[in-house]
């Protein structure tokens, strides 16, 4: 993506100012900014703005600011070090990025923390340097440049909305002998234990049926699955005859009922639902 052209002076003082601004755009998270990543910039930074993250007044302005921040992220070469999830930066494959992926930075850092990481005077500028220069002048803006303040704000707003959806809780929990106490014994309501194995042909039908039913019983029964080969102690306690698949209903760690196998001539989901009505009408 490309950004808008920005006016720049051509002097040594201007070059020093611009070289000390977004020093940490390639080091927005920990792991970058170490001496082994790239040469340190030897410059004394000016006083950085302390209030550049001002939320736009309405949704339309915020959307525009985020779009400008997206453009600025690439204009200033941040993509040399950081990818944004699966979004491929121009001229650089994501897997070649040196720094942390920014796809979830909005969940990991508060806006103030993102801003601080951008303004950190001890950070490094991404390599190769020649791609951050125009006619020998750094593309990094100066702290005292009003356009730089706008760019920093927009980049922070852009990165703030870079977040991944949190994984949802699985409908059917995986239970082992290690987590049985926390997952099953401490549960207040009904618990369904589904004992299965990869070599169990009938389990190929029962497993998907339980996945289908689990959301329906979310507030009444906690669905759990137990792999029999990995949890022999639980098998001996709850399925002593070693017949699989086996469904075990528990309440306060006491067995209320068991159901073995599956009818090859019937759909398993309706049969399991009818059986569960005995315990959760």
Secondary structure, 3 states (H helix, E strand, C coil): CCCCCCCCCCCHHHHHHHHCCCCCCCCCCCCCCCCCCCCECCCCCCCCCCCCCCCCCCHHHHHHHHHHHHHHHHHCCHHHCCCECCECECCECHHHCCCCCHHHHHHHCCHHHHHHHHHCCCCECCCCHHHHEECCEECCCCCCCHHHHHHHHHHHHHHHCCCCCCCCCCCEEECCCCCHHHHHHCCCCEEEEEEECCCCCCHHHHHHHHHHHHHHHCCCEEEEEEECCCCHHHHHHHCCCCCCCEEEEEECCEEEEEEECCCCCCCHHHHHHHHHCCCCC
